[in-house]
Amino acid sequence: MQQEPDEFVEGTKESIARFISRRTIAEWRNSSKPYMLNQISPELMSKDIDYKKVIYPLTLKQFAMSIGPDVKMIIHPTQKSKIGLVPKDQMFDFQGTEAESDFSQRTSSSSPKKHYKISRAKFAVLNFLDALNKLDDKELESVVIPVSVLAKLVGVTDED
């Protein structure tokens, strides 16, 4: 098994996303196994990265679902805490049995896709708001965004 070189990670969302994506691909290339979500925290902590502060208010699971087009999330059909990432073009089944494979395909083709889209929208809006935070007061005065537009982008509406 080939050891990956120690990668420098900055304390930014983009750098953490890039790290997770690269580690996912390296783990798959080395062992044909998913990069498990529970591995991310200790690896980032060993690099003195407090990812919780960086990705707040998202959870690690929400953040990992929206890091980009290179990886996809897989969730064990019966052990919900068993969550991993694999390259987007790869297939992985935790148990390999037909029943679990069918269950996994049913659940991954229904609710997680909807949640994924909502999470990506929220992530994009939060990144946009974070970028606005870098503007000075004079520049911020000229920014006008109706709250209803932001609410719609993150999937919050009062039309129920």
N, C-alpha and C positions, 0 to 999 in steps of 0.2 A: 504494500500500500504506500503510495507516494504522499509524503508530508508536505502540506502547503506552507509557503513562507509566511512568517508573521506579518500580518497586514496592518498598516497604520489606519486608525479610524478616528475621524474628527467627531466632536460632539454636536453634529448636525443631523437632521432628519435624512438628508440626502446621503451623507456618508454612512449612516447606519443602514439605510436601505441597500446601498451598494454592497456593504459588508455582508448582509444577510443573503443577498442574491448570489454573491460570489461563493459564500460558504455552502449554500444550498447546492450549487452546481459542482463544487469540489467534492462534497460529501457523496453526491450521486456518482460522480466519476470514479471515486475511490472505492465505494462499497455497494453501489446500487441501492442505497437506503436513503430514506428522507432525512433531512436536517431537522431535528426535533426542536420544537419551540422552547422546550425546557433547557436546551443547550445554549440558547442565545444570551440569556442573562449572565451566566457565569463567564462566558467568553468576553462579553462587553465589559463586565466588571473587572476582569483581569487586565483590561486596557484602560482602566480608570474612566469608563464612560457610564454616566448615570442616565441610562436610556429613558427611564420613567419621566425625568424632568424634560428631556428633549422631545419626547413624543406626546406628552400630556396635551389634551385630555384623553387621547386614545389609549387603549390597552395594547399590549404587545401583539395579541391576536389580531385586533383591528388594524394595527399598523402593518403587520406582515401581510395581511390580505390586500393591501393597497400599494405595495412597494414597486410594482412594475410588471411588465409583460413577460419577464424571463422565468418567473416561478409561479407555482400554484400551491394552494393549501390543501392538505388532505387531513381528514378527521376520521379516527377509528369509529366504526359504526356503533360499537357498544361501550367503549371507554372514551367518553367525550374529552377527557383531559389529555388523551394521546393525540397530539397534533403535530404534523410535520409539514415540511415544504419540499417539493420536488421540482425539477425543471419542467416548464410548461408543457413540453412535448413528450414527457414521459408518463407512463402509467405505473401506479403502485397500489397494491391491495394489502392491507395490514395482515390479514389472515389467509387470504387466498382461497377461501371456501366460496362456493357458488352463492350460498344464501347471503353471506356477508357482502360479497361483491355486488349482488343485486340490490341489497339494502343501501350500500354505499353509493351506487349509481343513482338510485331513486332520490336519496337525500341530497346528493351533490347537484342533481339537476333541478331541484326545486328551490327550497328556501335559501341555501347559501348564496346562490347567484343574486337573489334579490338583496340580501344583506350586503354582499360584496359591492353592488352598485351604490347602495346608500353609503357605505363606508368610504368608497372612493370619492363620492360627492362631498361628504363631510371633510375628508382629508384635504381635498382641493380647496374648499372654503377656508379651512383652518390655516392652510399654507398661505392663502391669499391675505387673510387677516394678519398673519405673522409678518408678511412682506409689508403690509401697510404700516405696521408698527415701527418700521425702520425709517419712515418718512418724518421730516421735521413738522412742527406745528403749522407753519404756513402752508406747506404742501397738503397736510391733512385737511385744512379748512376747505380746500377745493374738491375734496372727495365726497361725493354724495351717492350713497347706495341705500335704497329703501330696504328696511328690515324684512318686508314681505318677500323681496327677491332673495335675500340670504336664506330665509326660512324655506322657501320653495326649493332652493338648491340643495339644502341638507335634508329635504323630505319632510319638513314640518309645515303642515297647513292646517287651517281652521275650517276646512271643508269636509266635515264628517257628519 
